[in-house]
Amino acid sequence: MKKVSTLIAYFSHSGNTRVVADKIHKIAGGEIFEIVPVNQYPHEYNAVVEQARKELDQDYRPALKTKAENIYSYDLVFIGYPNWWGTIPRPVAAFLQEYDLAGKTIAPFCTHEGSGLGRSVEEIKSICSKSTVMNGLAIRGGNVKNSQEEINIWLLEVGFKD
């Protein structure tokens, strides 16, 4: 792969996705960016699950507190998120719709507790129909601290070499 400008954008509720994003960043370099909604999600598990379900049912897009600088200068955008209800959380959907990622390569990665990627890659492809969306990486939440080898293999599979 030619030298590419890389952004690692992620949304993390419990911290698991942040751990994976940091591991990718150590290898891929580039810029790292946290997607943060204006209104924080509750910390209590049942409350966040209920809110996430309601937002998904309403196809809600929350306002984002953080803004990506110079997103148009990146060739490769890693998108990280926890798998909520089988797909991307609504802050990630809002991020993807806020920026024109046409012509960019998107490499999705998620953390989960048994549902893998679910239908998240399909939703990303639908929102970013003019982007190249690579095969995604799914890391079980309880395994994030020991996921480096899995991440290394995936980075090779999507064509990233340092």
KEDREN-269865 format. One record per residue (C-alpha): residue in three letters; x, y, z. Coordinates in nm, 2 decimals, always signed. Layout:
# residues N
+------+--------+--------+--------+
! resn !     px !     py !     pz !
+------+--------+--------+--------+
!  ala !      X !      Y !      Z !
...
+------+--------+--------+--------+
***
This chain:
# residues 162
+------+--------+--------+--------+
! resn !     px !     py !     pz !
+------+--------+--------+--------+
!  met !  +0.00 !  +0.00 !  +0.00 !
!  lys !  +0.12 !  +0.35 !  -0.08 !
!  lys !  +0.18 !  +0.59 !  +0.20 !
!  val !  -0.16 !  +0.71 !  +0.31 !
!  ser !  -0.29 !  +0.98 !  +0.53 !
!  thr !  -0.48 !  +0.80 !  +0.82 !
!  leu !  -0.75 !  +0.90 !  +1.06 !
!  ile !  -0.87 !  +0.67 !  +1.34 !
!  ala !  -1.22 !  +0.80 !  +1.45 !
!  tyr !  -1.40 !  +0.61 !  +1.72 !
!  phe !  -1.69 !  +0.63 !  +1.96 !
!  ser !  -1.64 !  +0.45 !  +2.29 !
!  his !  -1.89 !  +0.42 !  +2.58 !
!  ser !  -1.73 !  +0.18 !  +2.82 !
!  gly !  -1.37 !  +0.23 !  +2.71 !
!  asn !  -1.32 !  -0.09 !  +2.51 !
!  thr !  -1.33 !  +0.07 !  +2.17 !
!  arg !  -1.09 !  +0.33 !  +2.29 !
!  val !  -0.84 !  +0.05 !  +2.38 !
!  val !  -0.87 !  -0.10 !  +2.03 !
!  ala !  -0.84 !  +0.25 !  +1.86 !
!  asp !  -0.52 !  +0.31 !  +2.06 !
!  lys !  -0.37 !  -0.02 !  +1.95 !
!  ile !  -0.45 !  +0.05 !  +1.59 !
!  his !  -0.31 !  +0.41 !  +1.62 !
!  lys !  +0.02 !  +0.27 !  +1.76 !
!  ile !  +0.07 !  +0.07 !  +1.44 !
!  ala !  -0.11 !  +0.29 !  +1.17 !
!  gly !  +0.00 !  +0.63 !  +1.31 !
!  gly !  -0.19 !  +0.92 !  +1.17 !
!  glu !  -0.45 !  +1.12 !  +1.37 !
!  ile !  -0.68 !  +0.98 !  +1.63 !
!  phe !  -1.02 !  +1.14 !  +1.69 !
!  glu !  -1.29 !  +1.06 !  +1.95 !
!  ile !  -1.65 !  +1.10 !  +1.84 !
!  val !  -1.83 !  +1.26 !  +2.14 !
!  pro !  -2.20 !  +1.34 !  +2.14 !
!  val !  -2.31 !  +1.66 !  +2.31 !
!  asn !  -2.53 !  +1.47 !  +2.55 !
!  gln !  -2.35 !  +1.18 !  +2.72 !
!  tyr !  -2.50 !  +0.84 !  +2.75 !
!  pro !  -2.60 !  +0.71 !  +3.09 !
!  his !  -2.34 !  +0.49 !  +3.26 !
!  glu !  -2.60 !  +0.24 !  +3.39 !
!  tyr !  -2.62 !  -0.06 !  +3.15 !
!  asn !  -3.00 !  -0.09 !  +3.12 !
!  ala !  -3.04 !  +0.28 !  +3.07 !
!  val !  -2.79 !  +0.30 !  +2.79 !
!  val !  -2.94 !  -0.01 !  +2.63 !
!  glu !  -3.29 !  +0.14 !  +2.64 !
!  gln !  -3.17 !  +0.48 !  +2.50 !
!  ala !  -2.97 !  +0.31 !  +2.22 !
!  arg !  -3.27 !  +0.11 !  +2.12 !
!  lys !  -3.50 !  +0.42 !  +2.11 !
!  glu !  -3.24 !  +0.61 !  +1.91 !
!  leu !  -3.21 !  +0.33 !  +1.66 !
!  asp !  -3.58 !  +0.29 !  +1.62 !
!  gln !  -3.62 !  +0.66 !  +1.55 !
!  asp !  -3.31 !  +0.68 !  +1.32 !
!  tyr !  -3.19 !  +0.95 !  +1.55 !
!  arg !  -2.87 !  +1.15 !  +1.49 !
!  pro !  -2.73 !  +1.32 !  +1.80 !
!  ala !  -2.54 !  +1.65 !  +1.79 !
!  leu !  -2.17 !  +1.59 !  +1.82 !
!  lys !  -1.95 !  +1.79 !  +2.05 !
!  thr !  -1.63 !  +1.71 !  +1.86 !
!  lys !  -1.55 !  +1.82 !  +1.51 !
!  ala !  -1.28 !  +1.65 !  +1.29 !
!  glu !  -1.03 !  +1.89 !  +1.14 !
!  asn !  -0.92 !  +1.85 !  +0.78 !
!  ile !  -1.11 !  +1.52 !  +0.74 !
!  tyr !  -1.09 !  +1.57 !  +0.36 !
!  ser !  -0.71 !  +1.53 !  +0.37 !
!  tyr !  -0.73 !  +1.16 !  +0.49 !
!  asp !  -0.72 !  +0.87 !  +0.25 !
!  leu !  -0.79 !  +0.60 !  +0.50 !
!  val !  -1.05 !  +0.64 !  +0.78 !
!  phe !  -1.07 !  +0.37 !  +1.05 !
!  ile !  -1.41 !  +0.39 !  +1.22 !
!  gly !  -1.45 !  +0.23 !  +1.56 !
!  tyr !  -1.76 !  +0.17 !  +1.77 !
!  pro !  -1.93 !  -0.06 !  +2.01 !
!  asn !  -2.19 !  -0.28 !  +1.84 !
!  trp !  -2.52 !  -0.16 !  +1.98 !
!  trp !  -2.83 !  -0.35 !  +1.87 !
!  gly !  -2.64 !  -0.52 !  +1.59 !
!  thr !  -2.51 !  -0.20 !  +1.42 !
!  ile !  -2.33 !  +0.13 !  +1.47 !
!  pro !  -2.43 !  +0.36 !  +1.76 !
!  arg !  -2.62 !  +0.68 !  +1.64 !
!  pro !  -2.32 !  +0.91 !  +1.72 !
!  val !  -2.12 !  +0.71 !  +1.46 !
!  ala !  -2.40 !  +0.74 !  +1.21 !
!  ala !  -2.41 !  +1.12 !  +1.27 !
!  phe !  -2.04 !  +1.14 !  +1.22 !
!  leu !  -2.05 !  +0.94 !  +0.89 !
!  gln !  -2.33 !  +1.16 !  +0.76 !
!  glu !  -2.17 !  +1.49 !  +0.87 !
!  tyr !  -1.87 !  +1.45 !  +0.65 !
!  asp !  -1.84 !  +1.36 !  +0.28 !
!  leu !  -1.62 !  +1.05 !  +0.28 !
!  ala !  -1.66 !  +0.99 !  -0.09 !
!  gly !  -1.35 !  +0.84 !  -0.25 !
!  lys !  -1.20 !  +0.74 !  +0.09 !
!  thr !  -1.13 !  +0.40 !  +0.22 !
!  ile !  -1.31 !  +0.31 !  +0.54 !
!  ala !  -1.19 !  +0.03 !  +0.77 !
!  pro !  -1.46 !  -0.04 !  +1.04 !
!  phe !  -1.38 !  -0.20 !  +1.37 !
!  cys !  -1.61 !  -0.28 !  +1.66 !
!  thr !  -1.62 !  -0.41 !  +2.01 !
!  his !  -1.90 !  -0.64 !  +2.11 !
!  glu !  -2.02 !  -0.90 !  +2.36 !
!  gly !  -2.12 !  -1.17 !  +2.13 !
!  ser !  -2.28 !  -1.01 !  +1.82 !
!  gly !  -1.97 !  -0.95 !  +1.62 !
!  leu !  -2.00 !  -0.69 !  +1.35 !
!  gly !  -2.38 !  -0.76 !  +1.31 !
!  arg !  -2.51 !  -0.54 !  +1.03 !
!  ser !  -2.28 !  -0.25 !  +1.11 !
!  val !  -2.07 !  -0.28 !  +0.79 !
!  glu !  -2.38 !  -0.28 !  +0.57 !
!  glu !  -2.50 !  +0.03 !  +0.74 !
!  ile !  -2.17 !  +0.20 !  +0.69 !
!  lys !  -2.17 !  +0.10 !  +0.32 !
!  ser !  -2.53 !  +0.25 !  +0.30 !
!  ile !  -2.43 !  +0.58 !  +0.45 !
!  cys !  -2.09 !  +0.60 !  +0.27 !
!  ser !  -2.20 !  +0.47 !  -0.06 !
!  lys !  -1.92 !  +0.65 !  -0.25 !
!  ser !  -1.65 !  +0.51 !  -0.02 !
!  thr !  -1.46 !  +0.18 !  -0.03 !
!  val !  -1.56 !  +0.00 !  +0.29 !
!  met !  -1.32 !  -0.27 !  +0.39 !
!  asn !  -1.39 !  -0.59 !  +0.58 !
!  gly !  -1.44 !  -0.51 !  +0.94 !
!  leu !  -1.28 !  -0.63 !  +1.26 !
!  ala !  -1.48 !  -0.74 !  +1.56 !
!  ile !  -1.32 !  -0.77 !  +1.90 !
!  arg !  -1.50 !  -0.92 !  +2.20 !
!  gly !  -1.51 !  -0.66 !  +2.48 !
!  gly !  -1.35 !  -0.89 !  +2.73 !
!  asn !  -1.06 !  -0.96 !  +2.50 !
!  val !  -0.96 !  -0.60 !  +2.40 !
!  lys !  -0.65 !  -0.60 !  +2.62 !
!  asn !  -0.52 !  -0.92 !  +2.45 !
!  ser !  -0.62 !  -0.83 !  +2.10 !
!  gln !  -0.30 !  -0.70 !  +1.94 !
!  glu !  -0.23 !  -1.01 !  +1.73 !
!  glu !  -0.59 !  -1.01 !  +1.60 !
!  ile !  -0.55 !  -0.64 !  +1.51 !
!  asn !  -0.22 !  -0.70 !  +1.34 !
!  ile !  -0.37 !  -0.98 !  +1.12 !
!  trp !  -0.67 !  -0.76 !  +1.03 !
!  leu !  -0.44 !  -0.46 !  +0.94 !
!  leu !  -0.25 !  -0.69 !  +0.70 !
!  glu !  -0.58 !  -0.82 !  +0.55 !
!  val !  -0.71 !  -0.46 !  +0.48 !
!  gly !  -0.38 !  -0.38 !  +0.32 !
!  phe !  -0.22 !  -0.17 !  +0.58 !
!  lys !  +0.15 !  -0.22 !  +0.63 !
!  asp !  +0.38 !  +0.01 !  +0.84 !
+------+--------+--------+--------+
***
